[in-house]
């Protein structure tokens, strides 16, 4: 059946998925654990899924969205997860018969992977692998990984499925009104990361209606090698008459779905609020419509968790400074596990103009298999620029690529027999780009010798399924101090492969090794290399002469439209370096250095001044940057952790009138039936850091428990969270219970499915779109901010 599905996707006609299950089954009485309820009411699930098949769905999803061991543990059902997944897949198989495909549905496991959360990446992969194993036993034809808010979790699920089977896999992320996921990933970055990792279709689902999804699909379409998928909601939730409904009718949904298809979505279905009537109308509207086909040629691009960089659009600067060779301070920091030093090197290079960063930890005494992934994890969580992973150790390379939340560049693959094949296999598995280093048992001195070895690597890569656009050929710069014609051979190698359509790269500083006034040699060589077709240089971006030589060469060769990059860099070069100290450490999320910085600050002033003059203003600034999308959730959480460390260190010195200002008391909870607590936890962290006393009741909390805690604590505020449409109706229940109990506390609500209009309709005092909005509301409602 899986091969039949691939063939059907290649026909070029729209492929129709099913609609919502949770909101539809809620009408049948769904409550508590959705998966458990479905197993207790199999007839309701089969009836709904057969209705979708009759409406035109070519595929239906098993009702296993929340059936990882980690999520079922919230209901005390962790030990039953395997059997539950098997049985739920079998129910969908029964409903589909021979008329539709069945997808194993993998949703978020409810936790963030490190360093954003406390779950290890391998534990996350393991949770998805065991769920995938059960679904395969249950007879699914393909997998759908959906409603992902974090690219790292999407990667974990995709790797898990790929390590269990070769069935087709669809992956879709959820984007907010800013066009990014909760953790800051944009659609193009997600697409390139996931299709490179082996997804058979990539797209978006939930969080918005079909009209809002059109722009997301349009952004992805020019770069899609695989079919694009869209599963919008039936508009926005509306609360009326004690019931939640959605505001897009089947006819509107179908008309907008047709536009979605025209924008590039070849796989369509529905998410929250959609019904068999929506799918039937969509099916009728797509008659005779042919979606655009994916692009045939690949894209030369690497990604971080929150950014994408394309080769061939001017010279790419790859920062070289995270390399311990000859750097005693960096060696000491790496061996002691001081990733704060590594992060400062990374951030300074990006500020100086690096578009990607080379990460090398190889040195005597280093356990590269553990140290390299630790450095990659630390840098990728806080710095947006994509990474170039630099090692000759295949085991260390795989460990780093596995946890890297994007598409990396490998530095490098040599032509050494045995090692070449192993490294190429690793590159293919993790979808990385690679640098082809034309070195075999010996280093060839001539361009012809280098071309022969590079072409050997390119041929071997093609046999692994790695395309030419995913390869950058290293021109192999050698020092002219020992070989006068070395630069000429490097330039000829660059010219030869650039004319054949390959990206090219070289390590810039190698050419001047052993000579005085090296910066001038490097600058002259870079200008010549750009003229010969150089795509990327591994260099120190802090050397202004080299940076501006490269920019000027790009400009003069017509690679910088209207001198935009040159002008921007010139403006940036006049900016002063950011000050160092407690305030900068909070903004940068550098909690590792906080003890030393606090000690230094307290030697010059008192704790209250440090708190009110540095820590709190920095935290406010971090919040503003987050709201303005100048930074994203990982950086916000890092700043909050750094501020928390500062509070911990300052608290013993803040007594009496010098103490930190205390704000109101807040009872915080995810409502009954909802086990999602990621957003709630972030809100709690930010409220605490802004001086509120927070009583976090956890998730799946009944109204009576919230009322009791509010009464017990005398809380001024109750903050409620819900992530799914089937539980958002508990919010008005809580508000009603608080009012009936005569409590005067104010109520704010938030969560992925909540809107301002919904908050107004249920009588909430405010709607927190994100953590910083919740903090501002809390201050306003307690009289702290006017």
C-alpha positions in Angstrom: 0.0 0.0 0.0 2.9 2.4 0.7 4.2 2.2 -2.8 0.7 2.7 -4.1 0.5 5.8 -2.1 3.7 7.2 -3.6 2.4 6.4 -7.1 -0.8 8.3 -6.3 1.0 11.3 -5.0 3.0 11.4 -8.3 -0.2 11.5 -10.5 -0.3 15.3 -10.1 -3.9 15.5 -8.9 -4.8 16.9 -5.4 -4.6 14.2 -2.7 -7.3 14.6 -0.1 -6.8 13.8 3.6 -9.5 13.7 6.3 -10.7 16.5 8.6 -10.7 17.0 12.3 -11.3 14.1 14.7 -11.1 15.7 18.2 -13.6 18.5 17.6 -16.0 16.1 15.7 -15.9 13.4 18.4 -16.4 16.0 21.1 -20.0 16.3 19.7 -20.2 12.5 20.5 -19.1 13.0 24.1 -15.3 12.8 24.0 -13.7 13.7 27.3 -10.7 12.8 29.3 -7.9 11.0 27.4 -9.0 11.2 23.7 -7.3 8.0 22.7 -8.7 6.0 25.7 -12.2 7.4 25.0 -11.9 6.3 21.3 -11.1 2.8 22.3 -14.0 2.7 24.7 -16.3 4.1 21.9 -14.9 2.5 18.7 -18.2 2.8 16.8 -18.1 6.6 17.1 -14.5 6.7 15.6 -15.3 4.2 12.8 -18.5 6.1 11.9 -16.6 9.4 11.7 -13.7 8.0 9.6 -16.0 6.2 7.2 -17.9 9.5 6.8 -14.6 11.1 5.7 -13.9 8.4 3.2 -17.4 8.8 1.7 -16.7 12.6 1.6 -13.7 12.0 -0.6 -10.7 11.5 1.7 -8.1 9.3 0.1 -6.4 8.9 3.5 -7.5 9.0 7.2 -5.3 9.3 10.2 -5.3 6.9 13.1 -6.5 8.5 16.3 -3.1 8.4 17.8 -2.1 12.1 17.9 -1.4 12.1 21.6 -0.4 8.4 22.1 3.3 8.6 22.9 4.3 7.1 26.1 5.2 10.5 27.5 1.8 12.1 26.9 -0.2 9.0 27.9 1.7 9.1 31.2 -0.2 12.2 32.2 -3.3 10.0 32.3 -1.6 7.1 34.0 -1.6 5.1 30.8 2.1 4.9 29.9 2.3 1.2 30.2 -0.7 0.7 27.8 0.7 2.9 25.0 1.8 0.1 22.6 -1.5 -1.8 22.7 -3.5 1.4 22.4 -1.6 2.4 19.3 -2.0 -1.0 17.7 -5.7 -1.1 18.4 -6.3 2.5 17.2 -4.5 1.8 14.0 -6.6 -1.3 13.5 -9.8 0.6 14.0 -8.8 3.1 11.3 -7.8 0.2 9.1 -11.3 -1.2 9.6 -12.9 2.1 8.8 -10.8 2.6 5.6 -11.3 -0.8 4.2 -9.8 -0.9 0.7 -11.0 2.7 -0.1 -8.4 4.8 1.7 -4.9 4.8 3.1 -4.3 4.9 6.9 -1.7 7.1 8.4 0.0 6.7 11.8 -0.5 10.1 13.4 2.4 11.4 15.6 1.7 14.6 17.5 3.9 16.6 19.9 5.0 14.6 23.0 4.4 17.6 25.3 8.0 18.4 26.1 10.8 20.4 24.6 14.1 18.8 23.9 17.2 20.1 25.5 18.5 22.8 25.9 15.0 24.4 25.6 13.5 21.8 27.8 14.6 18.9 30.0 14.0 16.0 27.6 17.1 14.6 25.9 16.9 14.3 22.1 17.5 10.5 22.3 14.6 10.1 24.7 12.4 12.0 22.3 13.5 9.9 19.4 12.9 6.8 21.5 9.4 7.9 22.4 8.5 8.3 18.8 10.2 5.1 17.7 8.2 2.9 20.0 5.0 4.6 18.9 5.9 4.1 15.3 6.7 0.5 15.9 3.2 -0.1 17.4 1.5 1.7 14.5 3.4 -0.4 12.0 2.2 -3.4 13.7 -1.3 -1.9 13.6 -1.1 -1.8 9.8 -0.6 1.9 8.8 0.4 2.7 5.2 2.3 5.9 6.0 3.0 8.4 8.8 1.9 11.9 9.4 3.9 14.0 11.9 1.7 17.1 12.6 1.1 20.2 14.7 4.8 20.5 15.5 5.8 23.8 17.1 9.5 23.0 17.4 11.7 21.9 14.5 13.8 19.8 16.8 10.8 17.7 17.8 9.7 17.4 14.2 13.2 16.1 13.4 13.1 13.6 16.3 9.9 12.2 15.0 11.1 12.0 11.4 14.4 10.3 12.4 12.4 7.9 14.6 10.1 6.8 11.8 13.0 6.5 9.3 14.9 4.3 11.7 11.9 2.0 12.0 10.7 1.7 8.4 10.7 3.1 4.9 7.0 4.0 4.8 6.2 7.5 3.4 6.2 10.3 6.0 4.4 13.6 5.9 5.5 16.4 8.3 3.6 19.6 9.0 4.4 22.5 11.4 2.1 25.0 13.0 2.8 28.7 12.4 1.4 31.7 14.3 0.3 35.0 12.8 3.9 36.1 12.5 4.6 33.3 10.1 6.9 31.4 12.4 6.5 28.5 14.8 6.5 29.0 18.6 10.2 28.5 18.7 10.9 30.8 15.7 11.2 28.6 12.6 10.0 30.1 9.4 8.3 27.9 6.6 11.2 27.9 4.2 13.7 26.9 6.9 11.4 24.1 8.0 10.8 22.9 4.5 14.5 22.7 3.6 15.4 21.0 6.9 12.7 18.4 6.7 12.8 17.5 3.0 16.6 17.2 3.2 16.1 14.8 6.2 13.8 12.6 4.1 10.2 13.8 4.5 8.0 12.8 1.6 5.7 15.8 2.0 6.1 19.0 4.1 3.6 21.6 5.1 1.5 23.2 7.7 -1.6 22.5 9.8 -3.8 23.9 12.6 -3.6 27.5 14.1 -5.2 29.3 11.1 -7.9 29.0 8.4 -7.2 28.2 4.8 -6.9 31.8 3.7 -4.1 32.5 6.1 -2.2 29.4 5.0 -1.9 30.6 1.4 1.0 32.8 2.1 2.9 30.1 4.0 2.5 27.7 1.0 3.5 30.4 -1.4 6.7 31.0 0.5 7.6 27.3 0.5 6.7 26.5 -3.1 9.8 27.8 -4.9 12.1 25.6 -2.8 9.9 22.4 -2.5 11.4 19.2 -3.9 8.5 17.3 -2.3 4.7 17.8 -2.4 3.4 20.5 0.0 0.7 19.8 2.5 -2.0 22.1 4.1 -4.5 21.2 6.7 -6.1 24.5 7.9 -8.7 24.9 10.6 -12.3 25.8 9.8 -11.4 29.4 10.7 -11.3 30.7 14.3 -13.1 29.3 17.3 -16.2 31.2 18.4 -17.9 30.7 21.8 -21.6 31.2 21.8 -24.5 29.7 23.8 -22.1 27.7 25.9 -20.6 26.0 22.8 -17.5 26.4 20.7 -17.9 26.5 16.9 -15.8 27.6 14.0 -16.6 30.5 11.6 -15.7 29.1 8.2 -18.5 27.2 6.5 -17.9 24.1 4.2 -18.5 26.2 1.1 -16.0 28.9 2.2 -13.5 26.3 3.2 -13.7 24.7 -0.2 -13.3 27.9 -2.1 -10.3 28.9 -0.1 -8.9 25.3 -0.3 -9.0 25.6 -4.0 -6.8 28.7 -3.8 -4.5 26.9 -1.4 -4.1 24.2 -4.1 -3.3 26.8 -6.7 -0.7 28.3 -4.4 1.1 25.0 -4.4 -0.5 22.6 -1.9 -0.9 19.2 -3.5 -2.0 17.4 -0.3 -5.0 19.0 1.5 -7.2 18.2 4.4 -8.7 19.8 7.5 -7.8 20.4 11.1 -9.8 21.8 14.0 -13.5 22.5 13.3 -13.6 20.7 10.0 -16.2 18.0 9.4 -17.0 15.5 6.7 -19.1 18.3 5.1 -16.0 20.5 4.8 -14.1 17.6 3.2 -16.9 16.8 0.8 -17.1 20.5 -0.3 -13.4 20.6 -0.7 -13.3 17.4 -2.8 -16.0 18.8 -5.2 -14.1 22.1 -5.5 -10.9 20.4 -6.5 -12.4 18.6 -9.5 -10.1 19.3 -12.5 -7.6 21.3 -10.5 -3.9 20.4 -10.9 -1.5 21.6 -8.2 1.9 23.0 -9.2 4.5 20.2 -9.3 7.6 20.3 -6.9 10.8 21.7 -8.3 13.0 19.2 -10.0 16.4 20.8 -9.2 17.6 21.0 -5.6 18.4 24.0 -3.6 21.9 24.8 -2.3 21.0 25.9 1.2 21.8 25.2 4.9 19.6 26.0 7.8 19.7 26.7 11.5 16.7 26.3 13.8 15.5 29.8 12.8 17.2 30.7 9.6 18.2 29.6 6.1 21.2 30.6 4.1 21.4 30.1 0.3 24.6 29.6 -1.5 25.1 31.3 -4.9 23.7 34.7 -3.8 27.1 36.4 -3.1 30.1 35.3 -1.1 29.2 33.2 2.0 31.3 34.0 5.0 31.9 31.0 7.3 33.3 32.1 10.6 36.4 30.0 11.5 37.2 31.1 15.1 35.6 28.1 16.9 38.6 26.0 16.3 41.0 25.3 19.3 44.1 25.0 17.2 46.6 27.4 18.7 43.9 29.0 21.0 44.7 28.2 24.6 41.7 30.0 26.1 39.3 28.1 23.8 41.0 24.8 24.5 40.6 25.4 28.3 37.0 26.4 27.9 36.1 23.3 25.8 37.9 20.9 28.2 36.1 22.4 31.2 32.7 22.4 29.4 32.5 26.3 29.4 30.1 26.7 26.5 29.6 30.3 27.4 33.0 31.1 26.0 32.1 29.2 22.8 28.8 31.1 22.6 30.6 34.5 22.8 32.9 33.5 20.0 29.8 32.5 17.9 27.9 35.7 18.6 30.8 38.0 17.9 31.4 36.4 14.5 27.8 36.7 13.5 27.9 40.4 14.6 31.0 40.8 12.4 29.2 39.4 9.3 29.5 35.6 9.4 26.5 33.9 7.7 27.5 30.5 8.9 29.8 29.2 11.7 32.4 26.5 11.6 32.5 24.3 14.7 35.7 22.4 15.4 36.6 20.9 18.9 39.4 18.6 17.8 42.4 18.8 20.1 44.5 16.5 22.3 42.5 15.2 25.3 39.1 16.0 23.9 36.4 13.3 23.8 35.1 14.6 20.4 32.1 12.2 20.3 30.6 14.0 23.3 32.2 17.4 23.1 31.2 18.2 19.5 27.5 17.6 19.9 27.6 19.6 23.2 29.1 22.6 21.4 26.7 22.2 18.5 23.7 22.0 20.9 24.8 25.1 22.8 25.5 27.3 19.8 22.5 26.3 17.7 20.1 27.0 20.6 21.2 30.6 20.9 22.6 31.6 17.5 20.5 31.7 14.4 23.3 31.3 11.9 23.6 27.8 10.3 26.5 25.6 11.3 29.4 24.0 9.5 30.4 20.9 11.4 34.2 20.4 11.2 35.7 17.0 12.2 37.5 14.0 10.7 35.9 11.7 13.3 32.8 10.0 11.7 31.3 9.1 15.1 31.6 12.6 16.3 30.1 13.9 13.1 27.1 11.7 13.4 26.5 12.6 17.0 26.6 16.3 16.1 24.4 16.0 13.0 21.9 14.0 14.9 21.1 16.7 17.5 21.6 19.7 15.1 18.2 21.3 14.6 18.7 22.2 11.0 20.5 21.3 7.8 24.3 21.5 8.5 27.3 21.8 6.2 29.9 19.0 6.7 33.5 20.1 6.7 34.6 17.8 5.1 34.5 14.6 3.0 37.9 13.5 1.7 38.6 11.0 -1.0 40.2 8.5 1.5 38.8 5.1 0.7 36.6 3.7 3.6 36.3 7.0 5.4 34.7 8.7 2.3 31.9 6.1 2.0 31.1 6.2 5.7 31.0 10.0 5.9 28.8 10.2 2.8 26.4 7.7 4.3 26.1 9.9 7.4 25.6 13.0 5.2 22.8 11.2 3.4 21.1 10.0 6.5 20.9 13.5 8.1 20.4 15.4 4.8 23.5 17.6 5.2 25.3 19.6 2.6 29.0 18.7 2.4 32.4 20.1 1.4 34.3 17.8 -1.0 38.0 18.0 0.1 40.2 16.8 -2.8 42.7 14.9 -0.6 43.4 11.2 -0.8 46.4 9.4 0.6 48.4 12.4 -0.5 47.7 16.1 -1.0 47.6 16.9 -4.8 49.7 19.9 -5.8 48.0 20.6 -9.1 44.5 21.6 -10.1 44.2 18.6 -12.3 45.0 16.2 -9.4 42.5 18.0 -7.2 39.8 17.8 -9.8 40.3 14.1 -10.1 39.8 13.5 -6.4 36.9 15.9 -6.1 35.1 14.2 -9.0 35.7 10.8 -7.3 33.9 12.2 -4.2 31.1 13.7 -6.3 30.5 10.4 -8.1 30.5 8.5 -4.8 28.0 11.0 -3.4 25.7 10.6 -6.4 25.7 6.8 -5.7 24.4 7.7 -2.2 21.7 9.9 -3.7 23.4 13.2 -2.9 22.9 15.7 -5.6 25.6 18.1 -7.0 23.9 21.2 -5.6 24.4 19.7 -2.1 28.2 19.7 -2.6 30.8 22.5 -2.3 34.2 21.7 -3.7 37.2 22.9 -1.6 39.8 24.6 -3.7 42.4 23.5 -1.1 44.3 26.6 -0.3 48.0 26.0 0.6 50.6 28.4 1.8 52.5 30.4 -0.9 55.4 30.7 1.5 56.5 27.2 0.7 55.0 26.7 -2.8 55.0 29.8 -4.9 52.4 28.5 -7.4 50.0 27.2 -4.7 47.5 30.0 -5.0 47.3 29.7 -8.8 46.4 26.0 -8.5 43.7 26.7 -5.9 42.2 29.4 -8.1 42.2 27.1 -11.1 40.4 24.4 -9.1 37.8 27.0 -8.0 37.3 28.2 -11.6 37.0 24.6 -13.0 34.3 23.6 -10.6 32.5 26.9 -10.6 32.1 26.6 -14.4 30.7 23.1 -13.9 28.0 24.6 -11.7 29.3 23.5 -8.3 29.6 25.7 -5.2 33.2 26.2 -4.1 34.9 27.0 -0.8 38.3 27.5 0.6 40.0 28.2 4.0 41.2 31.7 3.4 44.0 32.1 6.0 45.9 29.0 4.8 47.3 30.8 1.8 49.3 33.2 3.9 50.6 30.9 6.6 54.1 31.7 7.8 54.2 35.2 6.3 54.1 38.7 7.7 51.2 41.1 7.2 49.0 38.2 6.4 45.8 40.2 6.1 46.9 41.8 2.9 47.7 38.4 1.2 44.4 37.1 2.4 42.5 40.1 1.0 44.2 39.9 -2.4 43.6 36.2 -2.6 40.0 36.5 -1.7 39.4 39.1 -4.4 41.0 36.8 -7.0 39.0 33.8 -5.7 35.7 35.6 -6.0 36.6 36.5 -9.6 37.3 32.8 -10.2 33.9 31.8 -8.8 34.4 31.2 -5.1 31.0 30.6 -3.3 32.2 30.6 0.3 35.3 31.4 2.4 36.1 30.0 5.8 37.7 33.0 7.5 37.8 35.3 10.5 34.9 37.8 10.0 36.5 40.0 12.6 39.2 41.0 10.1 37.6 44.0 8.4 40.0 44.1 5.5 39.0 40.5 4.4 35.3 41.1 5.0 35.1 44.3 2.9 37.4 42.9 0.2 34.9 40.0 -0.2 31.9 42.4 -0.2 33.6 44.7 -2.7 34.5 41.9 -5.0 30.9 40.6 -4.9 29.7 44.1 -5.7 32.1 44.6 -8.6 31.2 41.2 -10.0 27.5 42.0 -10.0 26.6 39.8 -7.0 25.2 42.6 -4.8 22.1 44.3 -6.1 22.3 48.1 -5.6 25.2 47.5 -3.2 22.7 46.5 -0.5 25.0 44.1 1.4 28.0 46.4 1.1 26.1 49.4 2.5 24.5 47.4 5.3 27.9 46.0 6.4 29.5 49.5 6.2 26.7 50.8 8.5 27.1 47.9 10.9 30.9 48.3 11.1 30.3 51.8 12.7 28.2 50.3 15.5 29.9 50.1 18.9 30.5 46.7 20.4 27.8 45.8 23.1 28.9 46.4 26.7 29.9 43.5 28.8 28.3 43.0 32.2 25.2 41.7 34.0 22.8 43.5 31.7 24.5 42.1 28.6 24.6 38.6 30.1 20.9 38.6 30.8 20.1 39.8 27.2 22.5 37.2 25.8 21.2 34.4 28.0 24.7 33.8 29.5 23.8 32.3 32.8 27.2 30.5 33.0 29.1 33.7 33.6 26.5 35.2 35.9 28.2 34.3 39.3 31.5 36.1 38.2 29.6 39.1 36.8 27.4 39.5 39.9 30.4 39.3 42.1 32.2 42.0 40.1 29.1 44.2 40.1 28.6 43.9 43.8 32.2 45.0 44.4 31.2 48.3 42.8 27.6 48.8 44.0 24.7 47.3 46.0 22.4 44.4 45.1 19.3 46.6 44.7 21.1 48.8 42.1 22.2 45.7 40.2 18.7 44.3 40.2 16.9 47.5 39.2 19.6 48.9 37.0 20.7 45.8 35.1 18.7 42.7 35.6 15.1 44.0 35.4 15.7 46.4 32.5 17.5 43.6 30.5 14.6 41.2 31.1 12.2 43.9 29.9 14.4 44.5 26.8 14.4 40.7 26.1 10.7 40.8 26.2 10.4 43.7 23.8 12.8 41.9 21.4 10.7 38.8 21.6 7.5 40.7 20.8 9.2 42.5 17.9 10.4 39.1 16.6 14.0 40.2 16.9 14.6 37.1 19.0 12.5 34.0 19.6 11.5 31.6 22.3 14.8 29.9 22.9 16.6 33.2 23.4 13.8 34.5 25.6 14.0 31.4 27.8 17.8 31.7 27.9 17.4 35.3 29.1 14.9 34.3 31.7 17.2 31.6 33.0 20.1 34.1 33.2 17.9 36.5 35.1 16.8 33.7 37.4 20.4 33.0 38.2 21.0 36.7 38.9 18.0 36.7 41.2 19.3 33.7 43.1 22.6 35.3 43.6 21.2 38.7 44.6 18.4 37.5 46.8 20.5 36.9 50.0 21.5 40.6 49.8 18.0 41.9 49.1 16.5 42.4 52.6 14.1 44.8 54.2 13.6 48.0 52.3 16.3 46.9 49.8 14.3 43.8 48.8 13.0 43.0 45.3 9.6 44.5 44.7 6.9 41.8 45.1 3.9 41.8 42.7 0.7 39.9 42.8 -0.2 36.2 43.3 -1.1 34.1 40.3 -2.8 30.7 40.2 -1.6 29.1 36.9 -3.1 26.0 35.3 -3.8 24.1 32.1 -7.6 23.3 32.2 -9.2 20.0 32.7 -8.7 17.4 29.9 -5.6 19.2 28.5 -2.2 17.8 29.3 -0.1 20.4 27.4 2.0 22.5 29.7 4.8 23.9 27.5 3.2 27.4 27.1 2.0 27.5 30.7 5.5 26.7 32.0 7.0 29.5 29.9 4.4 32.0 31.2 5.1 30.8 34.8 8.8 31.3 34.4 8.4 34.8 33.0 5.9 35.8 35.7 8.2 34.7 38.4 11.1 36.6 36.9 8.9 39.7 36.9 8.2 39.4 40.6 4.9 37.6 40.8 4.3 34.8 43.2 3.1 31.9 41.1 1.1 28.8 42.2 1.4 26.4 39.3 -1.2 23.6 39.6 0.1 21.8 36.5 -2.1 20.4 33.7 -5.5 18.7 33.5 -6.8 20.7 36.5 -10.5 20.7 37.3 -12.3 23.9 38.0 -12.9 23.2 41.6 -9.2 22.7 42.3 -8.4 26.1 40.7 -11.2 27.8 42.7 -9.9 26.2 45.9 -6.3 27.4 45.3 -7.4 30.9 44.4 -9.4 31.1 47.6 -6.5 29.6 49.7 -3.9 32.0 48.4 -5.9 35.1 47.9 -4.7 35.3 44.4 -5.3 38.4 42.4 -5.0 36.6 39.1 -5.9 33.2 37.6 -4.1 32.3 34.4 -5.6 29.5 32.3 -4.1 27.7 29.4 -5.5 25.4 26.7 -3.8 24.1 23.6 -6.6 22.1 21.9 -10.1 22.9 20.8 -11.6 20.0 22.8 -10.5 21.5 26.1 -10.9 25.2 25.5 -14.6 25.0 26.6 -13.3 24.3 30.2 -12.2 27.9 30.4 -15.7 29.4 30.8 -16.5 26.6 33.3 -13.6 27.8 35.5 -14.6 31.5 35.1 -18.1 30.6 36.0 -17.0 28.7 39.1 -14.8 31.5 40.3 -17.6 34.0 40.0 -20.1 31.6 41.7 -17.6 31.3 44.6 -17.6 35.0 44.9 -13.9 35.4 44.2 -12.8 38.8 42.8 -9.7 37.6 41.1 -9.1 38.5 37.5 -8.7 35.9 34.8 -6.4 35.8 31.8 -6.4 33.1 29.2 -4.1 31.9 26.5 -3.0 29.0 24.3 -2.6 28.1 20.7 -6.3 27.9 20.0 -7.4 30.9 22.0 -8.2 34.3 20.4 -9.0 37.8 21.7 -12.6 37.4 20.5 -12.9 34.0 22.3 -11.5 35.5 25.5 -14.1 38.3 25.3 -16.9 35.9 24.6 -16.2 33.8 27.7 -15.8 36.8 30.0 -12.1 36.6 30.6 -10.3 39.8 31.7 -7.6 39.5 29.2 -5.9 37.3 26.5 -2.2 36.6 26.6 -1.1 36.0 23.0 2.4 35.0 24.3 4.4 34.9 27.5 5.4 38.6 27.4 1.8 39.7 26.7 0.7 37.6 29.7 3.3 39.4 31.9 2.1 42.8 30.7 -1.5 41.9 31.3 -0.7 40.6 34.8 1.0 43.9 35.6 -1.9 45.9 34.3 -4.6 43.9 36.0 -2.8 44.1 39.4 -2.2 47.9 39.0 1.5 47.5 38.4 1.5 49.0 34.9 -0.7 51.7 33.5 
